[in-house]
């Protein structure tokens, strides 16, 4: 009796077909604008402004957000600190979005358990840095 060949199911569509670098650039543009005008951006609004970001699974959204880096040295004469632009992503209520803790931890910025004041300080530092003439 001949051996039955096992059928290998077709690969599931992999979300790697998106342009992570291009999406990261678009996210950076939105966040740098928010920093210049002294605001945060609700995650839902960010997804509405950056086409296709909201369509990605959370793991791919995180991959995109990890790639967000400032375009150039901000206009501030203060020394560059490692504050993450993604700190400007907030909840609808204007508080720290849970994804920020994950992004900060990945970047080596381990946040304390009660991180709201640390987040607020980071947001203020970003606003100050980008609004300096």
ABEGO torsion letter per residue (X at the ends): XBBBBBBBBBBBBBAAABBAAAAAAAAAAAAAAAAAAGBBBBAAAAAAABBGAAABBAAAAAAAAAABBBABBBABABBBBABBAAAABBBAAGBBBAAAAAAAAAAGBBBBABAAAAAAAAAAAAAAAAABX
